[in-house]
Amino acid sequence: MSEPSLPEPTASEPATPEAAAPRPTEPEPPARRPSARACLALIADPDTFTELPTPGGPGKPDGPLDWQGYGAALARAAERTGEQESVVCGRVRVGGTEAVVIAFEFGFLGGSLGTRTGDLIEAAHLHARSHRLPVVSLIATGGSRMQEGMLALTQLQRVARQSALTAQAGVPQLAVLRDPTTGGGWATLGAGADMVLALPGAQVGFAGSRVRPADADPAAYTAEAQFAAGHVDAVVRSEELRSELALRLRLLTAPGAALPAPVPHALGDLRRVESGWAAVEAARAPERPRADAYLDAYFTQRTEISGDRCGGRDPGMRCGFGLRDGRTIAYAAQCGTATRPAGYRTAARLIRLADRLGIPVLTLVDTPGAANDAAAEAAGAGPAIAEVFAAVAGARVPVTTLVIGEGGSGGALALAAPGRTWATPSSYFSVIAPELAAAILKRPPSRVRETADELRLRPQDLVDLGVVRGVVGSGTDTSPQ
């Protein structure tokens, strides 16, 4: 079952976005959230957790600021939780995949970050990089520890650097947001991870409960709200967390290969179209197979990332990683709708992550074009499309593209791999939709069909023009190798 939601605020939640939990003179709060080790048991294969050695030695009794009573508060926290700091770090297996885990103990001064916390997190990342193991952070924290002042706050820079070095090394990082995940813990280990999962009802936000506006809606600071805004990839129930993490870890650590993604088989009607307008009608047919059908047929298992990490989600763009023939392939697939800026940014995020991890990419093109309403322009349609063009152009891993439906202008071309694009018989690719081309050329509607022929947008025309390498399922297939 999911972790409980608690009344706000609790005695151990932060007073500022980067504040610590209770002052030494305050009574210690009761343990009301699952402990770090309980969360470890939730995700770990039985009897596989091995704690990493604790680096360094003890510090000053009342900490670096000589905060009166801080030493006593640390002692009480240790006695209550059985831990020596607010994080527990070790090696663990999740569904057979070995990983380094950083589990926050919220009962230890609200899971706050101090200098010793920084020591432990840095050591965990060093171990992960040296052994090339993915990092899983189980986060429950209120922020930085007040009793250590700015020295505690600067641990965020230290943690961010370790996370950046781990990313540069091509080692994946996953975060699980527990209740609460606020302050710098959210802004570093949480939001900075490659994939972010959250438990239902968890408080998630940079602002802790005590510093939000008086009229703030508590629902805006939840895992569900962060998912809706594109900052969290999935909200996962506790009983499903192990299997969900196991799948994602397996996909992100499966043996890599330099080979491109195989071109999917064409689905649906494989007949050759005879005119440009017939190609348009075939691509727009309601019964034509869409991205989900292609992804289900192509992969034996898959999981998604969701959201652009900038405040948006586009249900018309599917992005994630899947297993095919024992190896992982990343995918970004348009679903037949006008693609919104959030969709393009999510696709760019996916391609950059796959490139960093050495995973080949498959893109499925199917859109009448980029969304062109005022909201899309305000959200940065142009810059978002530019991100995808740049991600595809700069990718070191091979990118393979199949046009499965409409290929509408630059909004479709952004996802197409130069020199590695194929088409299905029920598709077209055009500089612009024939209706819009006719309007621009000041032609009457009666000439739309003629315009479609002149644009040479049929799959076989695209082969003749050298825009695509082959028509899948038509007898002109070309091997992606």
MILUMBA-962860 format. One line per 2 residues: their letters; for each residue x, y, z of N, C-alpha, C. Coordinates in steps of 0.1 Angstrom, whole numbers. Layout:
BEGIN
A) X,Y,Z,X,Y,Z,X,Y,Z; ...
***
This chain:
BEGIN
MS) 8,-12,0,0,0,0,9,12,0; 3,23,-4,11,36,-5,14,42,8
EP) 25,50,9,28,56,21,18,66,25; 16,68,38,5,77,42,7,91,40
SL) -3,99,37,-2,113,37,-4,118,51; 3,128,55,3,133,69,-3,147,69
PE) -9,151,80,-13,165,82,-2,174,81; -4,186,75,7,196,74,5,207,84
PT) 16,212,89,30,207,88,32,197,99; 42,188,98,46,179,109,58,186,116
AS) 61,182,128,71,189,136,85,188,129; 87,178,120,100,176,114,101,182,100
EP) 91,189,95,92,194,82,99,208,83; 105,212,71,114,224,71,106,237,74
AT) 113,247,80,107,260,82,110,269,70; 120,265,62,124,272,50,127,262,39
PE) 128,266,26,130,256,16,143,248,19; 152,254,25,165,246,28,167,245,43
AA) 157,245,51,159,245,65,159,230,70; 164,229,82,165,216,88,152,213,96
AP) 151,200,101,141,196,109,144,200,124; 139,194,134,136,201,146,148,207,153
RP) 146,219,159,156,225,168,159,215,179; 171,216,184,175,207,195,166,208,207
TE) 159,220,209,151,221,221,137,216,219; 133,212,207,120,208,204,119,193,207
PE) 107,188,210,106,173,212,107,166,199; 113,154,200,115,146,188,101,141,183
PP) 98,142,170,85,137,165,85,122,165; 73,116,166,72,102,165,75,97,151
AR) 79,85,149,82,79,136,69,76,129; 65,84,119,52,82,113,53,79,98
RP) 65,78,93,67,74,79,76,62,79; 75,53,68,83,42,67,98,46,68
SA) 106,38,74,120,41,76,128,38,63; 140,43,63,149,40,51,150,25,48
RA) 152,17,59,154,3,57,141,-4,53; 130,1,58,117,-4,53,115,-2,38
CL) 119,10,34,118,13,19,128,4,11; 140,2,17,150,-7,10,144,-21,9
AL) 137,-26,19,131,-39,19,120,-40,8; 114,-28,6,103,-28,-4,108,-30,-18
IA) 120,-26,-21,125,-27,-35,135,-38,-37; 142,-42,-26,154,-51,-28,150,-65,-29
DP) 157,-73,-38,156,-87,-38,161,-92,-24; 154,-102,-18,157,-106,-5,172,-109,-2
DT) 177,-104,9,191,-106,14,202,-102,4; 199,-91,-3,209,-86,-12,215,-72,-8
FT) 210,-66,2,215,-53,6,228,-54,14; 238,-47,9,251,-46,16,254,-31,18
EL) 255,-27,31,257,-12,34,272,-9,30; 274,3,24,287,8,21,294,13,33
PT) 307,13,34,314,18,45,311,33,47; 311,37,60,309,51,63,322,59,62
PG) 323,69,53,336,76,51,339,85,63; 352,88,65,356,98,75,353,94,89
GP) 356,103,98,354,101,112,344,111,118; 341,110,132,332,119,138,336,134,137
GK) 327,143,137,330,157,137,329,162,151; 328,176,151,327,182,165,313,179,171
PD) 313,178,184,301,173,191,288,181,188; 289,194,187,278,203,184,279,208,169
GP) 286,201,161,286,204,147,296,216,143; 297,219,131,306,229,126,303,243,131
LD) 291,246,135,287,259,140,287,260,155; 290,249,162,289,248,176,275,252,181
WQ) 265,247,174,251,250,177,247,242,190; 244,250,200,241,244,213,230,234,212
GY) 233,222,217,223,211,218,222,203,205; 230,206,195,229,199,182,234,184,184
GA) 245,183,192,250,170,194,240,161,201; 232,167,211,222,159,218,211,155,208
AL) 207,164,199,197,161,189,201,150,180; 214,150,176,219,139,168,219,126,175
AR) 222,126,188,222,114,196,208,108,197; 198,117,199,184,112,200,179,107,187
AA) 183,113,176,179,108,163,185,94,161; 198,93,164,204,80,162,198,69,171
ER) 194,72,183,188,63,192,174,59,187; 167,69,182,153,66,177,153,58,165
TG) 162,61,155,161,54,142,171,43,141; 181,42,149,192,32,147,202,35,136
EQ) 201,47,131,210,52,120,219,63,126; 231,64,119,240,74,123,239,87,115
ES) 232,87,104,229,98,96,216,97,89; 213,108,81,199,108,75,198,100,62
VV) 209,94,58,209,85,46,215,72,49; 210,62,43,216,48,43,220,45,29
CG) 233,41,27,238,39,13,244,25,12; 241,18,1,246,5,-1,244,-1,-15
RV) 248,-13,-16,245,-20,-29,234,-30,-27; 226,-32,-38,214,-39,-37,211,-45,-50
RV) 203,-56,-51,198,-61,-63,183,-58,-64; 178,-53,-75,164,-51,-77,160,-58,-90
GG) 152,-69,-88,148,-77,-99,160,-83,-107; 171,-86,-99,183,-92,-105,193,-82,-110
TE) 190,-69,-110,199,-59,-115,206,-52,-103; 219,-52,-102,226,-46,-91,227,-31,-92
AV) 225,-24,-81,225,-10,-81,231,-4,-68; 234,8,-68,238,16,-56,225,23,-52
VI) 222,22,-39,210,29,-34,213,39,-23; 206,50,-24,207,61,-14,193,62,-8
AF) 191,58,5,178,58,11,178,68,22; 169,78,21,168,88,32,160,83,44
EF) 165,86,56,158,83,68,151,96,73; 138,97,71,132,109,75,131,111,90
GF) 131,100,97,131,101,112,144,107,118; 154,108,110,167,114,115,167,128,110
LG) 162,137,120,162,151,117,155,155,104; 144,148,101,136,152,89,143,148,76
GS) 153,139,76,160,135,64,168,147,59; 172,156,68,179,168,63,193,165,59
LG) 198,174,50,212,172,45,222,180,53; 232,173,59,243,180,65,256,176,59
TR) 267,180,65,280,177,58,283,162,58; 279,155,69,281,140,69,272,133,58
TG) 260,139,56,251,134,46,258,135,32; 264,147,30,272,149,18,283,139,16
DL) 290,136,27,301,126,26,295,112,21; 284,108,27,278,95,23,273,95,9
IE) 267,105,5,261,106,-9,273,106,-19; 283,114,-16,295,114,-25,301,100,-26
AA) 303,94,-15,309,80,-15,300,70,-23; 287,72,-22,278,63,-30,280,65,-45
HL) 281,78,-49,283,80,-63,297,76,-68; 307,78,-60,320,73,-64,320,58,-66
HA) 313,51,-57,312,36,-58,305,32,-70; 294,39,-73,286,36,-85,294,38,-98
RS) 301,49,-98,309,51,-111,320,41,-112; 327,38,-101,338,29,-102,334,15,-106
HR) 322,11,-102,317,-3,-105,306,-2,-116; 304,10,-122,294,11,-133,280,6,-129
LP) 275,10,-117,262,5,-113,253,17,-113; 240,15,-117,230,26,-116,228,30,-102
VV) 223,43,-100,221,49,-87,205,50,-86; 200,45,-74,186,47,-71,185,55,-58
SL) 179,66,-58,177,74,-46,163,73,-41; 161,69,-29,148,68,-23,147,80,-13
IA) 140,91,-18,142,104,-12,130,107,-2; 133,111,10,123,117,19,131,127,28
TG) 129,140,24,138,150,31,130,163,31; 134,171,41,128,185,42,138,195,37
GS) 150,192,34,160,202,29,173,201,37; 180,213,38,193,213,44,192,216,59
RM) 202,212,66,201,212,81,205,226,87; 195,232,93,198,246,98,209,246,108
QE) 211,236,116,222,236,127,236,236,121; 237,234,108,250,234,101,251,246,91
GM) 241,254,91,241,267,83,245,265,69; 253,275,64,257,275,50,265,262,46
LA) 272,256,56,279,244,52,270,233,48; 258,233,54,248,223,50,242,227,36
LT) 239,239,34,234,243,21,243,240,10; 256,242,12,266,240,1,267,225,-2
QL) 261,216,6,261,202,2,253,199,-11; 244,208,-14,236,207,-26,245,208,-38
QR) 255,217,-37,265,219,-48,273,206,-50; 276,200,-38,284,188,-38,276,176,-44
VA) 264,175,-40,255,165,-45,253,166,-60; 251,179,-64,248,181,-78,260,178,-87
RQ) 272,181,-81,284,177,-89,286,162,-90; 283,155,-80,284,140,-80,274,135,-90
SA) 262,140,-90,252,135,-99,256,138,-114; 262,150,-116,267,154,-129,278,145,-134
LT) 287,142,-125,298,133,-129,293,119,-132; 283,114,-125,278,101,-127,270,101,-141
AQ) 263,112,-144,257,113,-157,267,113,-168; 278,121,-166,288,121,-177,295,108,-179
AG) 295,99,-169,301,86,-170,292,76,-177; 280,81,-180,270,72,-187,264,62,-178
VP) 263,65,-165,257,57,-155,243,62,-152; 232,54,-153,219,59,-151,215,62,-137
QL) 206,72,-134,202,76,-121,187,76,-121; 181,69,-111,166,69,-109,163,75,-95
AV) 152,82,-94,148,87,-81,134,82,-78; 131,79,-65,118,76,-60,115,87,-50
LR) 104,94,-52,100,105,-43,90,100,-33; 95,100,-21,86,96,-9,80,109,-3
DP) 74,107,8,67,118,15,75,123,27; 80,135,28,80,145,17,93,146,10
TT) 92,151,-2,105,154,-10,104,169,-13; 111,177,-5,111,192,-6,125,197,-6
GG) 126,210,-9,139,217,-8,149,212,-17; 162,212,-13,173,208,-21,174,194,-25
GW) 168,185,-17,167,171,-21,159,169,-33; 148,176,-35,140,176,-47,148,182,-59
AT) 155,193,-56,161,201,-66,175,195,-71; 179,185,-64,192,178,-69,190,164,-72
LG) 190,155,-62,188,141,-64,175,137,-71; 164,145,-67,151,142,-73,150,146,-87
AG) 148,159,-89,146,164,-103,158,162,-112; 170,160,-107,181,158,-115,183,144,-120
AD) 175,134,-116,176,121,-120,172,119,-135; 176,108,-141,172,105,-155,158,101,-155
MV) 153,93,-145,139,90,-144,134,92,-130; 122,98,-129,117,101,-116,104,94,-114
LA) 103,86,-103,91,80,-99,86,86,-86; 73,85,-83,69,91,-71,58,82,-65
LP) 57,82,-52,46,74,-45,34,83,-44; 22,77,-45,10,84,-44,8,93,-32
GA) 4,105,-34,1,114,-23,13,120,-17; 25,117,-21,37,123,-15,38,138,-17
QV) 42,145,-7,45,160,-9,57,161,-18; 56,169,-28,68,171,-37,68,186,-41
GF) 78,193,-38,80,207,-42,92,213,-36; 97,223,-42,108,230,-36,105,237,-23
AG) 93,243,-23,88,249,-11,82,240,-1; 88,240,11,82,232,22,69,238,27
SR) 61,230,35,48,234,38,47,247,46; 58,250,53,57,262,62,61,275,55
VR) 65,274,42,69,287,35,60,289,23; 50,281,21,41,284,10,32,295,12
PA) 27,302,2,17,312,4,5,307,13; -1,315,20,-12,311,29,-23,305,22
DA) -26,310,10,-37,305,2,-33,295,-8; -22,289,-6,-17,279,-16,-26,266,-15
DP) -29,260,-26,-36,248,-27,-27,236,-24; -29,229,-13,-20,217,-10,-18,207,-21
AA) -29,206,-29,-29,196,-40,-18,200,-51; -14,212,-51,-4,217,-61,10,212,-57
YT) 12,207,-45,25,203,-40,25,188,-38; 20,180,-47,19,166,-46,25,159,-58
AE) 28,146,-56,33,138,-67,25,139,-79; 12,138,-77,2,138,-88,3,151,-96
AQ) 4,163,-89,5,176,-95,18,177,-103; 29,171,-97,42,172,-104,42,163,-117
FA) 35,152,-116,33,144,-128,25,151,-139; 14,157,-135,6,165,-145,14,176,-151
AG) 24,182,-144,32,193,-149,44,188,-156; 46,175,-158,57,170,-166,70,169,-158
HV) 70,169,-145,83,169,-137,85,155,-132; 75,146,-132,76,132,-127,72,123,-138
DA) 80,112,-140,77,102,-151,65,93,-148; 63,89,-135,52,80,-132,49,81,-117
VV) 37,80,-113,33,78,-99,30,63,-98; 37,57,-88,37,42,-87,33,38,-73
RS) 24,29,-72,20,24,-59,31,16,-52; 32,16,-39,43,9,-32,44,-5,-36
EE) 33,-12,-37,33,-26,-40,38,-29,-55; 38,-19,-63,43,-21,-77,57,-15,-79
LR) 63,-9,-68,75,-2,-70,87,-11,-74; 88,-22,-67,99,-31,-70,99,-35,-85
SE) 88,-40,-90,87,-44,-104,89,-33,-114; 84,-21,-110,86,-9,-119,101,-5,-119
LA) 107,-5,-108,122,-2,-108,130,-13,-115; 126,-25,-113,133,-36,-119,133,-35,-134
LR) 122,-32,-140,121,-31,-154,129,-19,-159; 128,-8,-153,135,4,-157,150,2,-156
LR) 155,-4,-145,169,-7,-143,174,-17,-154; 166,-27,-156,170,-37,-166,172,-30,-180
LL) 162,-22,-184,162,-15,-197,174,-6,-198; 177,2,-187,188,12,-188,202,5,-187
TA) 202,-7,-183,216,-13,-181,217,-26,-190; 208,-29,-199,209,-40,-208,222,-38,-216
PG) 228,-49,-220,240,-48,-229,238,-39,-241; 247,-30,-242,245,-20,-253,251,-26,-266
AA) 247,-20,-277,252,-25,-290,252,-13,-300; 262,-12,-309,263,-1,-318,253,-2,-330
LP) 247,-14,-331,238,-16,-342,225,-7,-341; 221,-2,-353,208,6,-353,196,-2,-349
AP) 186,4,-345,173,-2,-342,167,-8,-355; 163,-21,-355,157,-26,-368,144,-18,-371
VP) 142,-17,-384,130,-10,-389,117,-19,-386; 107,-13,-380,95,-21,-377,88,-26,-389
HA) 81,-37,-388,72,-41,-399,60,-32,-401; 56,-30,-413,44,-22,-415,32,-29,-410
LG) 22,-22,-405,10,-27,-400,-2,-22,-408; -13,-29,-409,-24,-24,-416,-24,-26,-431
DL) -29,-17,-438,-31,-18,-453,-17,-16,-460; -12,-26,-467,1,-26,-473,0,-23,-488
RR) -12,-20,-493,-14,-17,-508,-7,-4,-512; -2,-4,-524,5,7,-529,-5,18,-533
VE) -4,30,-529,-13,41,-533,-9,46,-547; -20,50,-554,-17,54,-568,-17,69,-570
SG) -21,77,-560,-21,92,-562,-17,98,-549; -13,111,-550,-9,118,-538,-21,119,-528
WA) -33,122,-533,-44,124,-524,-48,111,-518; -46,99,-525,-49,86,-519,-39,84,-508
AV) -27,88,-509,-17,87,-498,-21,95,-486; -26,107,-488,-31,115,-477,-43,108,-470
EA) -52,103,-478,-64,97,-472,-60,84,-464; -50,76,-470,-46,64,-463,-40,68,-449
AR) -32,79,-449,-25,83,-437,-35,88,-427; -46,94,-431,-56,100,-422,-67,91,-418
AP) -67,78,-424,-78,69,-421,-79,66,-406; -91,67,-400,-92,65,-386,-88,51,-382
ER) -89,41,-390,-86,27,-386,-71,24,-388; -63,33,-393,-49,30,-395,-42,27,-382
PR) -33,17,-381,-26,15,-368,-18,27,-364; -18,30,-352,-11,42,-346,1,37,-338
AD) 8,47,-332,20,44,-325,19,33,-315; 9,33,-307,8,22,-296,8,8,-303
AY) 1,7,-314,1,-6,-320,15,-10,-325; 22,-1,-331,36,-4,-335,45,-7,-323
LD) 44,1,-313,52,-2,-301,49,-15,-295; 36,-19,-294,33,-32,-288,38,-43,-296
AY) 38,-42,-309,42,-52,-318,58,-53,-318; 64,-42,-316,79,-41,-317,86,-46,-305
FT) 81,-43,-293,88,-45,-280,81,-57,-273; 89,-64,-266,84,-74,-256,81,-68,-243
QR) 88,-58,-239,86,-50,-227,90,-36,-230; 83,-26,-223,87,-12,-225,82,-4,-213
TE) 88,7,-211,84,16,-201,86,31,-206; 79,40,-200,79,54,-206,85,64,-196
IS) 91,74,-203,93,87,-195,82,96,-199; 79,105,-191,67,114,-193,70,128,-189
GD) 68,138,-198,70,152,-194,83,157,-198; 83,171,-200,95,178,-205,103,184,-195
RC) 100,182,-182,107,188,-170,107,203,-171; 98,209,-179,96,223,-180,82,228,-177
GG) 74,219,-172,60,222,-169,50,217,-178; 53,208,-187,44,203,-197,44,188,-200
RD) 33,183,-204,32,169,-209,24,170,-222; 27,161,-231,20,160,-244,16,145,-246
PG) 3,142,-243,-1,128,-245,0,123,-260; 2,132,-269,4,128,-283,19,124,-286
MR) 27,123,-276,41,119,-279,45,108,-269; 48,96,-274,52,85,-265,67,84,-265
CG) 73,84,-254,88,83,-253,92,73,-242; 102,65,-244,106,56,-234,117,46,-239
FG) 118,35,-233,127,24,-236,120,11,-236; 124,3,-246,118,-10,-247,128,-21,-250
LR) 124,-34,-248,133,-45,-250,129,-52,-263; 139,-54,-272,136,-61,-284,148,-70,-287
DG) 146,-83,-288,156,-93,-290,167,-92,-280; 164,-90,-268,174,-90,-257,182,-77,-255
RT) 179,-67,-263,186,-54,-261,176,-43,-260; 181,-32,-254,173,-20,-252,173,-11,-264
IA) 162,-5,-268,161,5,-278,152,16,-272; 156,28,-274,148,40,-270,139,43,-281
YA) 127,49,-278,118,53,-288,111,67,-285; 108,74,-295,100,86,-295,90,85,-306
AQ) 77,85,-302,67,82,-312,56,92,-312; 53,98,-323,41,107,-324,29,99,-326
CG) 18,103,-321,5,95,-320,-5,100,-330; -2,108,-340,-12,113,-350,-18,126,-347
TA) -15,132,-336,-20,146,-333,-10,156,-336; -14,169,-335,-5,180,-337,4,180,-324
TR) 17,179,-326,27,178,-315,29,191,-309; 28,191,-295,29,203,-287,44,205,-283
PA) 47,217,-279,61,220,-275,66,210,-264; 57,206,-254,61,197,-244,65,183,-250
GY) 58,179,-261,61,167,-267,75,167,-274; 78,178,-280,92,179,-287,102,179,-276
RT) 100,187,-265,110,187,-255,112,173,-248; 101,166,-246,102,152,-241,110,143,-250
AA) 108,144,-263,115,136,-273,130,140,-273; 133,153,-272,147,157,-271,153,152,-258
RL) 146,152,-247,151,147,-235,154,132,-236; 145,124,-243,147,110,-245,159,107,-253
IR) 161,114,-264,172,112,-273,185,115,-267; 186,126,-259,198,130,-252,202,119,-242
LA) 192,114,-234,195,104,-224,199,91,-231; 193,87,-242,197,75,-249,211,76,-254
DR) 214,88,-259,228,90,-265,238,89,-254; 235,94,-242,245,94,-231,247,80,-226
LG) 236,71,-227,237,58,-222,241,48,-233; 243,53,-245,247,44,-256,236,35,-261
IP) 224,40,-261,212,32,-265,207,37,-279; 206,28,-289,200,33,-302,186,38,-301
VL) 182,46,-310,169,52,-309,160,49,-321; 147,47,-319,137,45,-330,128,57,-328
TL) 125,64,-339,114,74,-339,103,70,-349; 91,72,-345,79,70,-353,73,83,-356
VD) 72,87,-369,67,100,-373,52,98,-377; 44,106,-371,29,106,-374,23,119,-368
TP) 23,129,-375,17,142,-371,13,150,-383; 1,157,-382,-2,166,-393,7,178,-392
GA) 14,180,-381,23,191,-380,24,196,-366; 33,205,-363,34,210,-350,21,218,-346
AN) 18,218,-333,7,226,-328,10,241,-331; 0,248,-336,2,262,-341,-7,272,-334
DA) -13,269,-323,-22,278,-316,-14,288,-308; -20,298,-302,-13,308,-295,-6,302,-282
AA) -12,292,-276,-6,286,-264,7,279,-268; 7,272,-280,19,265,-284,30,275,-287
EA) 27,286,-293,37,297,-295,43,302,-282; 34,305,-273,38,310,-260,47,300,-252
AG) 44,287,-255,52,277,-248,65,274,-255; 68,281,-266,81,279,-273,81,268,-283
AG) 71,268,-293,71,258,-303,84,257,-311; 88,269,-315,101,270,-323,113,264,-316
PA) 116,270,-304,127,265,-296,126,250,-293; 114,245,-291,112,231,-287,115,222,-299
IA) 111,226,-311,114,218,-323,129,219,-326; 135,231,-323,149,232,-325,157,222,-316
EV) 152,220,-304,158,210,-295,159,196,-301; 148,192,-308,147,179,-313,156,178,-326
FA) 156,188,-334,165,188,-346,180,186,-341; 183,194,-330,197,194,-325,200,180,-319
AV) 190,174,-311,193,161,-305,195,150,-315; 187,150,-326,189,140,-336,202,143,-344
AG) 205,155,-347,217,158,-355,229,155,-347; 229,157,-334,241,155,-325,242,142,-319
AR) 233,133,-321,233,120,-315,245,111,-320; 252,105,-311,263,96,-315,258,82,-317
VP) 247,79,-311,240,66,-313,232,66,-326; 230,55,-333,222,55,-345,207,58,-342
VT) 201,66,-351,187,69,-350,180,63,-362; 170,56,-360,162,50,-371,148,56,-371
TL) 142,59,-383,129,65,-383,120,57,-393; 107,56,-388,97,50,-397,85,60,-397
VI) 81,65,-409,69,73,-411,58,64,-411; 49,64,-401,38,55,-401,24,61,-404
GE) 24,74,-406,11,81,-410,14,94,-416; 9,105,-410,12,118,-416,26,123,-413
GG) 32,128,-423,45,135,-421,43,150,-425; 38,158,-415,34,171,-418,45,181,-415
SG) 53,185,-425,62,196,-425,73,194,-415; 78,206,-410,90,205,-400,86,199,-387
GA) 74,199,-383,70,193,-371,71,178,-371; 71,172,-383,74,158,-385,89,155,-388
LA) 95,164,-396,109,162,-400,118,163,-388; 115,170,-378,124,171,-366,127,158,-360
LA) 118,148,-361,121,135,-356,127,125,-366; 128,129,-378,133,120,-388,148,120,-389
AP) 154,108,-390,169,107,-390,173,109,-405; 182,118,-407,188,120,-421,194,108,-426
GR) 190,103,-437,196,91,-443,192,78,-437; 183,78,-427,179,66,-420,164,66,-418
TW) 157,70,-428,142,71,-426,135,62,-436; 125,54,-432,117,46,-440,103,50,-439
AT) 94,45,-448,80,48,-447,71,36,-449; 59,37,-444,49,26,-446,41,29,-458
PS) 34,20,-464,25,23,-475,14,32,-472; 9,33,-459,-2,42,-455,4,54,-449
SY) 13,61,-456,19,73,-450,22,83,-462; 24,95,-458,29,105,-467,39,114,-459
FS) 47,121,-467,56,131,-461,56,143,-470; 54,155,-465,52,167,-474,58,179,-467
VI) 62,188,-475,67,201,-471,56,208,-463; 43,205,-466,31,211,-459,19,203,-464
AP) 9,203,-456,-3,196,-460,-9,202,-474; -14,193,-482,-18,198,-495,-29,209,-495
EL) -38,209,-485,-48,219,-484,-41,233,-481; -31,233,-472,-24,245,-469,-15,249,-481
AA) -9,240,-488,-1,243,-499,-10,250,-510; -22,245,-512,-31,251,-522,-35,265,-518
AI) -38,267,-504,-41,280,-500,-30,290,-501; -18,286,-498,-6,295,-500,-4,299,-514
LK) -7,289,-523,-5,292,-537,-17,299,-544; -27,302,-535,-40,308,-539,-47,300,-550
RP) -48,287,-547,-55,278,-556,-69,276,-549; -79,273,-557,-92,270,-551,-92,256,-545
PS) -101,253,-536,-102,240,-530,-103,228,-540; -108,231,-552,-110,220,-562,-96,215,-567
RV) -85,223,-564,-72,219,-569,-64,212,-558; -69,209,-546,-62,203,-536,-56,189,-540
RE) -64,181,-546,-60,168,-551,-48,169,-561; -50,178,-570,-39,181,-580,-26,185,-573
TA) -28,194,-563,-16,198,-555,-9,187,-548; -17,178,-542,-11,166,-535,-3,158,-545
DE) -7,156,-557,1,149,-567,14,157,-570; 13,170,-572,25,178,-575,35,178,-564
LR) 30,177,-552,40,177,-541,48,164,-540; 44,154,-547,52,141,-547,54,136,-533
LR) 43,134,-526,44,131,-512,41,116,-509; 39,108,-520,36,94,-518,49,87,-513
PQ) 47,75,-506,59,68,-502,69,65,-513; 64,60,-524,73,57,-536,79,69,-542
DL) 72,81,-541,79,93,-546,90,97,-536; 88,95,-523,99,98,-514,111,90,-516
VD) 109,77,-520,121,69,-523,128,74,-535; 120,78,-546,126,83,-558,134,96,-555
LG) 129,104,-546,135,117,-543,147,115,-534; 149,103,-528,160,101,-519,157,106,-505
VV) 144,109,-502,141,114,-488,140,102,-479; 135,91,-483,134,79,-475,142,67,-482
RG) 146,57,-474,154,47,-480,146,35,-486; 133,34,-481,125,23,-486,111,24,-481
VV) 102,16,-487,88,15,-482,87,2,-476; 84,1,-463,84,-11,-456,71,-19,-460
GS) 73,-31,-463,62,-40,-466,57,-39,-481; 64,-31,-489,60,-29,-503,69,-37,-513
GT) 79,-44,-508,88,-51,-517,100,-43,-519; 101,-31,-514,113,-23,-516,120,-20,-503
DT) 119,-29,-493,125,-28,-480,140,-27,-481; 146,-19,-473,160,-18,-473,165,-21,-458
SP) 175,-29,-457,180,-33,-444,185,-21,-437; 182,-19,-423,187,-8,-416,202,-9,-413
Q) 208,-20,-416,222,-21,-413,231,-15,-423
***
